């Protein structure tokens, strides 16, 4: 396993500045996930670490050694691609052992290492199959096996589960997490799916427009987002955001009917509040913090989400007990848990209460 450090990484494609001064330190054995919207630079940054793209400026250090000018093969990192990239004419055994074969390793050693790797990934019974005879999940395990057999210092995953169906994605998330715990190899994982990020990461790095906007544990980012962007990107469903202002130390919600809440406002001027679906409760229509019309209920078995139209284009998501049934179109009141409210300035930055 290796430590990986990025120092002031910039990347330009002609006039397009895709990576804008990224500084990042990844500890040995850490599982770090890059997340962000499409086009934020997360895959480009991963390819720069791998050596598949050259940085315009900045330095990459692996175990404190500058590898910025090194070839990908000289960095001791193994990459797993979104497309699997398996050789269609080779069986599973040949695909997994290909890197060792091209390196001139003896056949006996290759056979032994392939068997060990296949055992780890539960591929032992599939070694003679061609890629076209495998399911999507099995192909992804073969691609991971091809990376493992090289005994790299670090794994780089580029959206490896995006081609799988929902059930397989859950299974593969579990397998990748267990594999990391078993091998302890430093891992960088790119995804646009924040659920994957929350369930896999020791630390999440949120990128936007080529910059790191926040990094921290999944719990820290969920409970203390430093900006509206992170607040709305991390968490499913995303955080509810309501325009507001302060009056006599209390928060006034700027909806069709201005609503004075019991929430104390911070001393700094606020523009919006944010609150998670689980911190809102349905209450009597006569004295709520706000009220609106129920437009949709999503019943998911173990949980239920109600969507309430509160006017001015504000649709509030509320987590409701699944046993409760509410008639669509009915007027309902909502109370906000004051201790769970997040405050944001006009610029979108978090304000500490």
Steps between C-alpha positions, in 0.01 A plus 500: 500500500613855435434859597404727211542877503387758244655846503338784307381283209376700200375364170409700191342365182574792267306786663299273735632490859374158618715454814562817696771480766413175681692424821427164661669249732387137509629281782624142469209254495236774472189460283436841342206570268490787250144623437347786309271580208584405142785712368640592842841342420493190722588245227763733352660534844504120539663460157766757595578296814521185287727670245251463215472880478780751552441781749558846352672592826537368854651190661388144581680319782467129578662402830660848500670432163422738214352292215358789295708410195482122543321265261182326631692171527755666729247620759401161651131588472227280347195648331155344459297659221127555455502290181676193657749504204535119491657321204203325330710213356659412836333299775479620861829334597685659207348843563597502868854377434569710189702775674733243659538315169606818317746570784667163432400330827530119505185304415504313834502827695227647277279192551547521877424873518197466268362223724551715814337802338207298363445354847483848656242612242306170485588448133662157534219318317498752212866496396436333163214727393528780247382851597186467284396201717509710820248730668580869550595444864728207411673707231561776751652250744732378224608860434568543873689169503724620219585801719553297821743251346753777434522564877482878450557770758161648421172432319332758275132435418333708229120464542528119500134429579321735262430225245332270754134477596383617843519163679847423364623846597407433864673159494814636335517792746505247780764288326728799433466616861581152636791468257649827623470390862667168413789640292539844662627657176473877453198560277369797302150451363320733258120508485216742424278295734511653848339185650808303390719770649317497835509120536858435383718793604725561797516852360302675227651770278231716338607670177331775302637687198843344547537598867470313828207669674497279811657179631423292807331186629154416363352586840675839512389599149141392563470679835719806433511592131707817453286631213163469329666304219623226736175506701293427190747254347564276802205303635202325347252659477688827473469766769194726490598864440261786584561875440472705816605806697521592867266719704532570874739207539264250332509342154229612255439263209449680167215297356165605349388572855796619708534271796666591830663195657628415846852471356754746643697676228879540519653845540635492144257584219335189355351436156387136517453219747554132428340204676502124437183302434532310830509827702151606386180372656137521392289694749163663552407747226413774753847585636780368276836652403372476142225322313426380151321250279607136476576428132668159517583215737781254422439178691821293509397230749741575784459877461276758336562848360232767471541794260325816613446803275549807721464760226756718320630187328616350831443124522582363846597134547396341831591154627176346635434176688405241234186399691353852462271560202430857390257599228661662197384862465436551872632807686754407768710690752874449546724563800877538466736367768691819602813308603529347150476820297797614289548870421647635175608845385415671171822355351393147600754449778403339829445723803565348840199551731 
